[in-house]
Amino acid sequence: MADSAAVQAIFDEIPNRFDADKAKGVNKTIQWSLTGDGGGDWNVNIADGSCAVGEGAAASPNITMTLAADDFVGLMTGALNGQQLFMSGKLKISGDMMLAMQMQNWFRQG
């Protein structure tokens, strides 16, 4: 079961894993809407070679990804596969579907 501290720790780490070279020219906002225990709303803004994470809903995200907080932790730690989560209906994506594929390249694993 994910708790809010585990979820927050992952969002705190996202800017450290950002690879600005792979996201050159990208200006996009990714909204994460997490349900269940430890859930909430966070947004990741990629602009001008930087990555900023904010808590709450973004005004106009390019993509919104909705899933359970437990599954989010599994996805971000590599325990769960994003495509499998999507195909099983556990990960819902609205907005720019191509962005979901592209954004994995903008962040270093591990």
LINJOGI-V445626 format. One record per backbone hydrogen bond with DSSP energy under -0.5 kcal/mol. NH is the residue of the N-H (numbers start at 1). CO is the residue of the C=O. If there is no record, write none. Layout:
# LINJOGI-V445626
nh:co
NH:CO
NH:CO
This chain:
# LINJOGI-V445626
nh:co
7:3
8:4
9:5
10:6
11:7
12:8
13:9
14:10
15:11
16:13
17:13
17:14
18:14
18:15
19:106
20:18
22:19
23:19
23:20
24:21
26:23
28:46
30:44
31:29
31:63
32:42
33:31
33:65
34:32
34:40
35:67
39:36
40:34
42:32
43:54
44:30
45:52
46:28
46:44
47:45
47:50
50:47
52:45
54:43
56:41
62:29
63:29
64:94
65:31
66:64
66:92
67:33
69:35
72:68
73:69
74:70
75:71
76:72
77:73
78:74
78:75
79:74
80:74
85:81
86:82
87:83
88:84
89:86
90:85
91:85
92:66
92:90
94:64
96:62
97:95
99:96
100:96
100:97
101:97
102:98
103:99
105:102
106:103
107:104
108:17
